[in-house]
């Protein structure tokens, strides 16, 4: 629908009384996923986050919301100093109003206003909006998050895509041999445990691991409790490697269906001292979830940026070529104030996981 008079379009920050209209607009754009955006979900994401601070902007036409732009804030560490970071997410313009520069106007207004409240912004835009972020809002592309797949049931994976005279069974046998050669069994002083509540042991492992990087969102007890324990997005499992009676590695896992396959998705990960503790945990956690929750998976999916990313391939992960990733996770950032000095930021200095993305 063409807007006859662009001056009739109003860009503003959303007020409390307008939230029901906003949620209605988001549900309309989500189509088959509209049930995700009920009032409880929206308030969990934007009102109940650890900082209790978010900024929500809208493009309005004749008292109707035709576009929206969310920024949720988190505590952030850059070179050992504390800052506030804003995560730009849930941005869209109604399909019938696209192609008229509305998103650019909305983005310009939101980014200009939020400069007063945060030190840095980051986001994972889709291919439609990334041009606006990079060209007009001066964001910088840090990196594209790699996607890694750890095969567990090879026949199921291949047969879901290829079924031709049993060729999936032949390929499955070959890959299974490769995976078994990579896998390491637990030692006598190690065991995988399912953690049923957050405690200081978990938080300390995340703290130690995060501090091995220069740039990261603070994963303290408040953040982990909000992001996973109280999330309306389903069940998340905290699994740890107990070594010599101490928790030495942690992963946060969600069980989901991806392309007709059962999958374990690792949303977050950390180790305190030795990367081998994390790889051992990743290789052996599946038995615990099968025994305790009757959950099985055809593969493990993991993504993120960390200086230890290449080491995780020891588990037997297969990296998916970027050309074949349907939804690329491009990490982009922009400094908003003089508190953080503008300088080249190497992606290897970041700690970013799928938990930073709002989809899971």
Long-range contacts (C-beta under 8 A, 24 or more apart in sequence): 1-96, 1-97, 2-100, 3-61, 3-97, 3-100, 6-100, 6-101, 8-61, 8-62, 9-59, 9-60, 9-61, 9-66, 9-102, 9-105, 10-59, 10-60, 10-61, 11-57, 11-58, 11-59, 11-60, 11-105, 11-106, 11-109, 12-57, 12-58, 12-60, 12-109, 13-55, 13-56, 13-57, 13-58, 13-113, 14-56, 14-57, 14-58, 14-68, 18-58, 18-65, 21-64, 21-65, 22-56, 22-58, 22-65, 22-68, 24-65, 25-58, 25-65, 25-66, 25-68, 25-94, 26-68, 26-90, 26-92, 28-94, 29-92, 29-94, 29-95, 36-233, 40-232, 41-232, 44-226, 44-230, 44-231, 44-232, 45-70, 45-72, 45-90, 45-358, 46-70, 46-72, 48-226, 48-230, 49-73, 49-74, 49-226, 50-74, 50-75, 50-220, 50-222, 50-223, 50-226, 51-75, 51-84, 53-117, 55-86, 55-110, 55-113, 55-114, 55-117, 57-106, 57-109, 57-110, 57-113, 58-106, 59-93, 59-102, 59-105, 59-106, 61-97, 66-93, 66-94, 66-97, 66-102, 67-92, 67-93, 67-94, 67-97, 67-102, 67-103, 67-106, 68-92, 68-106, 69-106, 69-107, 69-110, 71-110, 71-114, 71-118, 71-121, 73-117, 73-118, 74-217, 74-218, 74-223, 75-217, 75-218, 75-220, 75-223, 76-119, 76-120, 76-215, 76-216, 76-217, 76-218, 77-210, 77-215, 77-216, 77-218, 78-120, 78-214, 78-215, 78-340, 79-214, 79-215, 83-119, 83-120, 83-339, 83-340, 84-117, 84-118, 84-119, 84-120, 85-118, 85-119, 85-120, 85-121, 85-122, 85-217, 86-114, 86-117, 86-118, 86-120, 86-121, 86-122, 86-336, 87-121, 87-122, 87-123, 87-356, 87-358, 88-121, 88-122, 88-123, 88-125, 88-133, 89-123, 89-124, 89-358, 90-358, 91-125, 91-129, 103-129, 103-132, 104-132, 104-136, 107-132, 107-133, 107-136, 107-137, 108-136, 108-137, 111-137, 111-334, 114-336, 115-336, 115-337, 118-336, 118-337, 119-335, 119-336, 119-337, 119-339, 119-340, 120-333, 120-334, 120-335, 120-336, 120-340, 121-333, 121-334, 121-336, 122-331, 122-332, 122-333, 122-334, 122-356, 123-331, 123-332, 124-329, 124-330, 124-331, 124-332, 124-356, 124-357, 125-330, 125-332, 126-327, 127-328, 130-330, 130-332, 133-332, 133-334, 134-332, 137-334, 138-334, 139-332, 139-333, 139-334, 140-332, 140-333, 140-334, 140-345, 141-330, 141-331, 141-332, 142-305, 142-331, 142-332, 142-333, 142-345, 142-347, 142-350, 143-305, 143-330, 143-331, 143-347, 143-350, 144-322, 144-325, 144-328, 144-329, 144-330, 144-331, 145-303, 145-304, 145-305, 145-329, 145-330, 145-331, 145-352, 145-354, 146-303, 146-304, 146-305, 146-309, 146-319, 146-320, 146-322, 147-301, 147-302, 147-303, 147-319, 147-320, 147-325, 147-329, 148-301, 148-302, 148-303, 148-312, 148-313, 148-317, 148-318, 148-319, 148-320, 149-299, 149-300, 149-301, 149-317, 149-318, 149-320, 150-179, 150-282, 150-299, 150-300, 150-301, 150-302, 150-315, 150-316, 150-317, 150-318, 151-175, 151-176, 151-179, 151-298, 151-299, 151-316, 151-318, 152-179, 152-286, 152-297, 152-298, 152-299, 152-300, 153-296, 153-297, 153-298, 153-299, 154-179, 156-261, 156-262, 156-298, 157-261, 157-298, 157-299, 160-259, 160-260, 160-261, 160-298, 161-259, 178-316, 179-316, 182-283, 182-314, 182-315, 182-316, 183-283, 183-315, 183-316, 184-279, 184-280, 184-283, 185-284, 186-280, 186-284, 189-243, 189-244, 190-241, 190-242, 190-243, 190-280, 191-241, 191-242, 192-239, 192-240, 192-241, 192-242, 192-281, 192-284, 192-285, 192-287, 192-288, 193-239, 193-240, 193-241, 193-242, 193-247, 193-288, 194-237, 194-238, 194-239, 194-288, 194-289, 194-292, 195-238, 195-239, 195-240, 195-247, 195-250, 198-224, 198-225, 198-229, 198-238, 201-240, 201-246, 201-247, 202-238, 202-240, 202-247, 202-250, 204-272, 205-240, 205-247, 205-248, 205-249, 205-250, 205-270, 205-271, 205-272, 206-250, 206-268, 206-270, 208-270, 208-272, 208-273, 209-269, 209-270, 209-271, 209-272, 209-351, 210-270, 210-351, 212-307, 212-308, 212-351, 213-306, 213-307, 213-349, 213-350, 213-351, 214-349, 214-350, 215-345, 215-349, 215-350, 215-351, 216-350, 216-351, 216-352, 217-356, 219-268, 219-270, 224-252, 224-268, 227-355, 228-252, 228-267, 228-268, 228-355, 233-360, 236-267, 237-289, 237-293, 239-281, 239-285, 239-288, 239-289, 240-281, 241-277, 241-278, 241-280, 241-281, 243-277, 247-272, 248-272, 248-273, 248-274, 248-277, 249-277, 249-278, 249-280, 249-281, 250-281, 251-278, 251-281, 251-282, 251-285, 252-355, 253-285, 253-289, 254-360, 255-289, 255-293, 255-295, 255-297, 256-360, 258-301, 261-297, 261-298, 261-299, 262-295, 262-296, 262-297, 262-298, 263-297, 263-298, 263-299, 263-300, 263-301, 264-289, 264-295, 264-297, 264-299, 264-300, 264-301, 265-300, 265-301, 265-302, 265-354, 265-360, 266-300, 266-301, 266-302, 266-353, 266-354, 267-353, 267-354, 267-355, 267-360, 268-353, 268-354, 268-355, 269-302, 269-304, 269-353, 275-308, 275-311, 275-312, 276-314, 278-308, 278-312, 279-311, 279-312, 279-314, 279-315, 282-312, 282-315, 283-315, 283-316, 302-354, 303-329, 303-353, 303-354, 304-351, 304-352, 304-353, 304-354, 305-331, 305-347, 305-348, 305-350, 305-351, 305-352, 306-350, 306-351, 306-352, 306-353, 307-348, 307-349, 329-357
